[in-house]
């Protein structure tokens, strides 16, 4: 039996009075949390959920969403966390595609669930609401409270399925990424070491825990028996106040959140002095923001480049200034190659596709062996991202293959233009993407979010950027000023959604 199946009960026995989970006004000790997880496990068994089954959740951040992360694998089932941002057809597709036997959700999702229609039929009698009951829907709180907290976890092996994580869909339809108990155990141990965590660490998470990035700090926190502080959603002032109040040591954030914290009127490095680890992941953090963060809170910044499918590089805090243009290097037990179009390895300094392997490699895409074979070849995960390594083996990201702009036969990397635009004093965030052009095929356009009170016109911003880019083919044809960007549940900017209207109007395919 792997320790993951008994992790919570272990801490409930040996660290019973230490704080396990803080959510909103609730503070649960390990004893309390262990009892809750046990009751949820028994509730699932009473519903007929067991080894090999799939339990879907459609939940915003909540105490229940954390309970299920541990209760579902403890009965030998696999967790399928789905985003509450899904619409009816999308939810129906993922419920059917994942073979879910049970669904736990919340009252606010009822209109979407009713749109899902026939997809709910196989779940009859096994759909639970965490905030009450409706005709056809059970009451999670009442059912779990009525269950016993005497619980024996299911015996599981390293290859048993822990979860199916659906990708956030930045490049198309979501794919179900399968992680075994072994893979999640590797998240526990490797990430605990990488972030220098201890049983006394206090981790704050403010993003959606339905996406995989949450697991890079959640898993080691629970493995060590440390304290996990979860907020319902991210808001910069609330983040700062929570770090200060709870004496938080470890946080994981996407770049958009870091940018908002730095721009907040409440930002004061003294209020964040307890932090030992500020981890950025999900997208590249532009140099302008890295420099400001490292100056304000030195010795704390880490950056992770990775794929949910199972490969990471880590920029350690001790290298965060000297190698700030990179996203680090493969950590222990990982290997990386930079591969040319012809499949040969590129030397340092030459751009190619990033290919990697390591102990967190997925088992594959659920029920999609065709896509699995495309992604994993001879044991190597092909990322679809472009980059190069320097002479010390540090990885430098260039861009996603699908985000590269082909302008008159010349490759334009959006990140190069974004780094320039981010220096403008009025620009808070920027995203560069390609749109159709009659002569060149494609040309760059920049979408920007302005800082509060900024008044620069789109034309002035375009001219400022174009005066500073390194080459004429990097000049942007237009600047679009937006209130916000379309984002995935993980907080990733969805460039595809921004460029689609341009391509649709041209009659050409992206």
N, C-alpha and C positions, 0 to 999 in steps of 0.2 A: 504494500500500500504506500502510495506517495504521501509525503507530509502535507501537501496542499489540502487533502481531504480531511485532515485532522488539525489544520493550522489554528483555526479559531478556538476549538476546544482545548488545544494545548495552552494557548495564552489565557483562556478562561480559568484553567487550573493553576497555572504558575505565575500569572500576572493579574489576578482577579480584580484588584482594586485600582489598577492603572487605567487611565482614560484611553479607550479604544477609538470612539467615534464622537465627533461633535458636529451636529447638524442643526442649524437655526438655534432654537432654544434648548435642544436636547443634548445631554452629555451622558454617554453610555460608557460604563466601565467594560473591561473585557468579560467580566462575569455576566453583566447585563446583555452585552452583544452576543456572547456565546449562547445564552438562553434563547434569544430571539432567533438566531440562525438555526438552532436545533428545532424550535417550533415550526419554523418555515419549512425545514426539511421534512418533518413529519407531516405537515399539511400537504406538501407535494406528493409524498408517498400515498396519502389517503386519496388523492386525486388519480392515482394510478401511474404517476410519473416515476420512472426508474432508469436503470442503466441503459444508455444508448438513446434515450429520448431527447427531444429538443424543447427547451422552454424559452419562449420569446418574451421580451419585455418592451413596452413602449412607454417609457417613463422619463419625465424630467428628473433632474437631480433630487434625490430624496433619501431618507433613511432606508426605505424599502429597496431602492435600487442597489444600495450597498449590501444589504442582507442577501439579496438574490445572487450577487456575484459569488458568494461563498456557499449558500445553501444549495444552489442548483448542482454544482459539481460534486457536492458532498453526497448527493443521492445517485451519483453516477451519470447524471444527465449533462447535456451541454447547454450553456447559456447562449441565447441569440439576442443581443441588445439592439433594438431598432430605434431610430430617431423619432422623437415626437413631432418633428417637422415634416414627416411623411404625409402625403395626401392619400386619399382612399385607394386609387389604383396601384400606387407604389407600395403601400402597405399590404394590399392583397397579394401582389406578386411576391413579396419577400416572405410573407407567412406561408404561402403555398410552396415556394421554392426551398424553404428551410425545413419543411416537414415538421413544423412546430406542433407539439401535442398539447401545449398549455400556453396561455397568454396572460401576462400580468400587465395591467395598464391603469390609467387614471380617468376620472370622469370627464375631463376636458377633451379627451380623445373620442368620446362617444359619437359625435357627428362623423368623424373620419372612419371609425369602425363600421358605422352603418353604411357608409359608401363602399366599404370593402366587400359587403354582401356575402356571396357564396363562399368566399375564402374563410369565413368564420365557422362554417358548418362542421368541419372536422374537429373543431375545438369545443363543441357543445358540452356544457357542464364543466369546462376547464378554463373559463375566462374569468379573471378576478380583477376587481377594482380596488385600488389601495385606499380609496376615500368613499367607501359605502358600497351599496349594491343597487342594481337595476334589474328589471325582468330580463332573465337570460344571462345575467352577470353576477358572479359570486362576490362575497365580501372578504377581501384578503385579510383585513385587520381582525375581523371576528373569527375567521377560520384559523388563522395562525395563533391567535390568543387561546383558542380552545384546544390546540394541539399540545401534546406533552413535550417537555424539554429534555426528556430522557431519549437520547438519540445516538445511534451507532452509524457512523459514516459507511458508505459503500466502499468496498475494496476496489481500488482503481489502479491501473498500470500506467507506465509512462506514455504509452501510445494512445490511451483513451482520450476522447475529445473533451476539451475543457470549454471551448466556446467556438462560435462562428461569428466573426466580425465582418460586417458588411462595409466595404469601402465607401468613402464619402462621395464617390461619383464625380470627381473633378474632371475626369476624362471619358465619361460615358456611364453606362449602367453599373450599379453596384455589383460587386462580386463577393461571394461568401468565403472569407479567408478562415481556414481551419487551423486552430492552435491546440496542440495536445497538452496534457498535464505536464509533460517534460518541458515543453517550450515555456509555459508559464512559470515553472520552477526556475528556469534559467533567467526569466525576467526578475524573479525575486533576488537571486544571488548576485548576478552580474550587475544589475542596476543598483543594488544596495552598495556594492563596492564602488561603482562609478561615481555615485553622488556622495560618498563618504557618510552614509547614514548609520545610525546606531538605534538601539531601543529607546533612547531618549529623544529622538528626532520628532519634530512636529510638522507634519505635511499639510499644506493648504491646497485644495483644488477648487477652482471656480469655473472651469469650463465644463462642457457636457461630458459625463462619464460614459456615454455610449460610444465614444470613439477611442481608438486604441492608444492614442497618446496618453490618456489618463492612466493606463496600466504601467507606464514606466516609472511612476512614483507610487501608485497605489500598491502594486504587488510587493515591492521591498518594504513598504511601511507595514503592511499586514504580516509579512514574513518575520519581521523583527519584533512585532508586538509594540510598535510605536503608536503615535496618535495621528489619526486622520481627521482633518477638519474640512468639511464639505460645505460649500455655499450653493444656494439654489441657482445662481447665475453670476456672471461676471459684471461688476460695475467698479470702476477704478477707485472711487473714494471708499467704497465698502471693502475692497481688497486691501487698501492701505490701512484702514482702521482694524481689519481682522488680523493682519500680520502683527500690528502693534499690540493689540489686546491679547492675542493668543500666543505671542512670542514664537511665531512660526519660524522654522529653520529651513524648510525646503518647499519650493514652489516650482510648478511647471506651467509655462505660458506659451501661447502662440504669439507671433510678432505683433499682431494687431492689439493684443492686450498689453504688451510691454509698451508700445507706442502710447496708448491711452494713459497708462500709469505715469509715464514720464511727462506727459502733457497736462496732467491733472493739477489744478490749483492746490490740491492737498499733498502733492508730492514733496516729501522732505526725507532725505536719506536717513536722518536720525530716527524717523518713525519705522524704518525698515532695517534697523541695525541688527536685529536678531537673525536675519537671513544668512544662511551659510551656502545656499545653493539656489541660484536663479537659472532655471533650465529653459532654453528656448528651443521649440521644435515645431514641426508642421509646415514650415516654409522658411526660406532664408530671411534672417534679420539683416536689414541693410546696414552698411557700415556706419552711416550717420548715427543710427540709433545704438549700435553696439558701442561706439566710442563714448556716447553720452552716458550709457549705463555703466560701463567700466570705470568712467571717471567718477561718477556719483557713488557707486557701490563697488569698490575694487575688491578683487579676490573672490568673487561669488559667481561669476557668469560661466555657464556651461552651454554648449550648443550640441544638439543631436540632429544628425541627418539620418533618416531611416525610412524604411518601408514596413508597413504592417505585415507584408509577406515574409519579412524575416531577415533584414540586414541593417546594421547601424554603423555609423562612425560617430565618435564623440570628441568634441573639442573640450579639453579639460580646463578647469579654472586657472591652473598654473601656466597654461599656454594661451589664455584667452586674449591677451594683449599682443604678445609676440607673433601669434599666428591668427590674428583676428580676421584676416581675409579668407580663412579656411573654415571648414566644418569638421576639423579634427582628422582622426585616423581610426582605422578599425581597432576595437578594443580586443582584449584577450579572447582567443579561440575563434576570431573572425578572420577572413581573408578577403582581399579585394583586388580586382583587376580593372584596368581601363582598356576597353576593346574597340578596335577600329571596325569599320564597315565590313571588312573582309574576314573578321574573326580573329585577327592577330592582336597581340598585346601592344598598346601604345607606350612609348617611353615617357619619362617624366617631362611635363610641359606640353604634351600633345593632348588635345581634346578627343575624347571618345566616350562610349557608353559605359556607365558605372555598373559593374557586375560584381556580385559578392556572395558569400556563403558564411554560415555560422550556426551555432546551436539553437537559434530561435527561428529557424526556417519553417515555414508553414508546411502542413501536410498536403496542401493544395487548395484549389477553389472547390467549394462544395458542389458536387454533381457536375463539374465542368472540367473533365480531364483534358479537353482540347485546349482550354485557356491555361491550365496548369502546365501543359507541355510547352506552350509558347513562353511562359514566364521562367520555368526552371529547366535548364538544359545542362545535362551532364553534372547535375548537382549545384549549378551556379544560377543564382537569381539575377535575371536581366531586368534592370530597374526602369529603363526608358528615360533615364536622366543622363545628362551630359556633364562631364567634368574632366579634370586632369589632376595628377598628383605632382607635388613639387619634389625637390631632391631629398627631402626628409620624409617623404611618404604621406604628407598631409593632403587631404582631398580639398579641392577647390571646385565648387559648383559653378556650372555655366548656365544651364537651363534644362527644362524638360524638352525632349525631342519634339513633342507635339506643340510646344510653345514657341519654338524657334520660328523666326520670320525669314522667308526666302524672298529677298528683294532684289530682283534682277540677277538672280543666280548667286547673290552674296548672302551668307548667313548672318542674320542680326539676332543677337542674344538679348532678349528683353531685360534681363537682370543688369546688363551693362548700362542701359538707358535709365533704368529705375534708380541705380546708384547715383547717377547725376541728378535726376529730378528730386530725389529725397533731400538734397542739400539746400533746396530753395526754402527760405525762411517761412513761406506761407503754406507749404505742403506738409500735411500730416502723414498721408499714405499715398502710394502710387502703384499702379499696375499698368504695364505696357503689353500690348498684344497687337497682332497683325490683322489688317483689314484689306479687302481687295483694292487693287490699283490697276488701272488700264494698261499702263506702260510697264511697271515693274513687277506685276503679279501680286505682290503684297507690299504694304508700307506700314511702319509703326504708328500707333495711336497711343496716347497716354491718358488714362483715367486717373483722376486725383481726388482726394478728400482734403479740403482746406482746414487749417487750424481755426479755432474760434476767433472771429473778428477779422480774419484775413479778407482782403478785398482785391487781390490780384485777378486780372481778367484772364480768360482762357488764351487769348492771343498773346498777352504779355508773358504768360507761363510758357507757351510754345516757343516764343522767341528766346526766352532765357535758357531753356533746355537746349535748343538747337545751336546756340552760340557756344555751348560747352561740351557737346558730345565729341568723341574722338574722330569720327568719320562722317562724311556727308550722308552715307546710307543709313546712319543711325538717327537722322533727324525725324522728329515726329510730325506727321501731317496735321494733327489736331490734338488739342487737349480737352478732355471732357471733365467738367467739374461735377462731382456726384456727392450726395449726402452720405451715402454708404455704398459699399460694394456688396454684390451678392456673395454669400458665404455658405459653406457647408456647415453641418452640425459641428464639425471639428474646428470651425473658425477659419478654414482655408478660403482664400479668395478664389471665386469661380470665374476665371478669365473667359472660359468657354461661353458662359451666359452673356458676358459683355460683348463679345465679338460676334455672336450668332446673328443679331439683327443686321449687321453690316453684310454678312455673307448671304443671308436670306434675301436681302434687297438686290444683291448682285446676281442672284440666280445660280451662284457657284457654291460648291460644297467646301466645307472647311477641310 
